[in-house]
Amino acid sequence: MSVCKTPWTVLWVFSFLSVIGSFSGCSKASFYPALGATGGAAVGSLGGPGPAAGGAALGWGVGEVAKYTEENAHLTKQVKALSEGDVKQLVNNQLDESMDNGFFDSMLTEIYGLLKVCLIGVVLWNVIPIIYTRYVHKKAKNGVPNEKTS
């Protein structure tokens, strides 16, 4: 009898992407090292374990370079405003940065907190009945002495 393993594969891919998403932050540039390492390891795996590790390291390095290149675009605006003495542009840059980091990061922190509480609830919802059932099964298997003695 053949068993279809496709749903588990989809579940693992979704779980992997969720973990990458939770550790990488909001910026798409923060995904570059993880994606580079995954792509490098996938290509390197054609040659075996050694080239896979080398491909992952090389892909991670390329991803880091791409990430810092994209993040430095903001710094070039800051340096340009500093060199020209443009105080208004510096204030606008700082306000834009605080708006991006303030509201959305606080909302994401709250959502992650709620998800963690839900995860703990689901784990307890599933684990406590298993433990109780195991306890009752052991008790029934070993034979419980009759507590009613007349």
Secondary structure, 3 states (H helix, E strand, C coil): CCCCCHHHHHHHHHHHHHHHHHHHCCCHHHHHHHHHHHHHHHHHCCCCHHHHHHHHHHHHHHHHHHHHHHHHHHHHHHHHHHHHCCHHHHHHHHHHHHHHHHHHHHHHHHHHHHHHHHHHHHHHHHHHHHHHHHHHHHHHHHCCCCCCCC
